[in-house]
Amino acid sequence: MNYDLITILGPTASGKTSLAAALACDLKAEIISADSRQVYRGMDLGTGKDLADYVVNGQRIPYHLIDVVDAGFKYNLFMYQQDFLKAYEDVKSRNVLPILCGGTGLYLESVLKGYRMIPVPENVELRNSLADKSLEELTAILSTYKTLHNQTDVDTAKRAIRAIEIAEYYRQHPVKEQEFPNINALLVGVDIDRDLRREKISKRLKQRLDEGMLEEIRRLLESGISADDLIYYGLEYKYLTQHIIGQLTFDEMYQGLETAIHQFAKRQMTWFRGMERRGFTIHWLSASLPMQEKVEQIKEWYAGSGN
């Protein structure tokens, strides 16, 4: 089987972006992002874009689907599929290898599996019936659906309600496969030791705060984006915005966010293990291996396919 695409996936702080960039530099490839929040312009530190990772040995690695919509917009899976397809076909048309890289399992699976997604309208009656429920109650309701919708990134009530809305819609309108290119992909997962992952997450959170993550969110608020819209994005944007508007002290924000990111990384790994149960073969590489050794191993797997 010849591979059309290499996919690099892993939880937050696993080093997947730097690996994808090193591999792209070696293979003269281009990267297509699969991150549900890095699509937003102006949301840089909070989403962990780390654009410096896309420069390897002085060479800028071309990337796609980062900074494609304005902050405040509610990007969705349907839009991602359309944008991915444009980027994928563009890269392939130039006889360049695309490398799909990210940690949003739903985005990865939707394009690798070829699900036909359709826009999901608002269900006002359903929203009203869920409006007084807690995040815990909403998460429990979401877990009752056999759904493709991403449960890894649901950490606000609004996102949970939207996820239930989508899941309910697809329960009544089942998705169909293969109105999408049949993509043969080599999947490589970056496996990072739990304790090392926790250490890197904590270190990176402190670093991003030192680099001005609070100031970034203040700028977004001052630009006219509502606090509710930023809180909707979850994780860093939820906790830092709640601190800025006075709902959380700095210590409450810091401790709550650190815990939430650790939980998020755990949910990401749960999703990837679920992908394996759903028929995907993921070749796992230890994050602790030297970079060149990881690159060479991926090249060996890729060459073994007949490419």
WOBEL-V161714 format. One record per backbone hydrogen bond with DSSP energy under -0.5 kcal/mol. NH is the residue of the N-H (numbers start at 0). CO is the residue of the C=O. Records with the same first field share a line. If there is no record, write none. Layout:
BEGIN
NH: CO, CO
END
This chain:
BEGIN
3: 183
4: 183
5: 97
6: 185
7: 99
8: 6, 187
9: 101
10: 189
13: 10
18: 14
19: 15
20: 16
21: 17
22: 18
23: 19
24: 20
25: 21
26: 22
27: 23
28: 23
29: 96
30: 61
31: 98
32: 30, 63
33: 100
39: 36
40: 68
42: 39
43: 41
47: 43, 44
48: 43
52: 49
53: 50
54: 51
55: 53, 58
58: 55
60: 53, 58
61: 59
63: 30
66: 37
67: 38
68: 38
70: 40
72: 69
74: 72
79: 75
80: 76
81: 77
82: 78
83: 79
84: 80
85: 81
86: 82
87: 83
88: 84
89: 85
90: 86
91: 87
92: 88
93: 89, 90
94: 91
95: 90
97: 3
98: 29
99: 5, 97
100: 31
101: 7
103: 33
104: 102
107: 103
108: 104
109: 105
110: 106
111: 107
112: 108
113: 109
114: 109
115: 175
116: 114
120: 118
123: 121
126: 122
127: 123
128: 124
129: 125, 126
130: 126
132: 129
137: 133
138: 134
139: 135
140: 136
141: 137
142: 138
143: 140
144: 141
146: 144
153: 150
154: 152
159: 155
160: 156
161: 157
162: 158
163: 159
164: 160
165: 161
166: 162
167: 163
168: 164
169: 165
170: 166
171: 167
172: 168
175: 115
177: 113
178: 113
182: 180
183: 181
184: 182
185: 4
186: 184, 280
187: 6, 185
188: 282
189: 8
190: 188, 284
191: 189
196: 192
197: 193
198: 194
199: 195
200: 196
201: 197
202: 198
203: 199
204: 200
205: 201
206: 202
207: 203
208: 204
209: 205
210: 206
211: 208
212: 207
215: 211
216: 212
217: 213
218: 214
219: 215
220: 216
221: 217
222: 218
223: 220
224: 219
229: 225
230: 226
231: 227
232: 228, 229
233: 230
236: 233
237: 233
238: 234
239: 235
240: 236
241: 237
242: 238
243: 239
244: 240
245: 242
246: 241
247: 241
252: 248
253: 249
254: 250
255: 251
256: 252
257: 253
258: 254
259: 255
260: 256
261: 257
262: 258
263: 259
264: 260
265: 261
266: 262
267: 263
268: 264
269: 265
270: 266
271: 267
272: 268
273: 269
274: 270
275: 271
276: 272
277: 273
278: 275
279: 274
281: 279
282: 186, 280
283: 281
284: 188
286: 190
288: 285
293: 289
294: 290
295: 291
296: 292
297: 293
298: 294
299: 295
300: 296
301: 297
302: 298
303: 299
304: 301
305: 302
306: 301
END
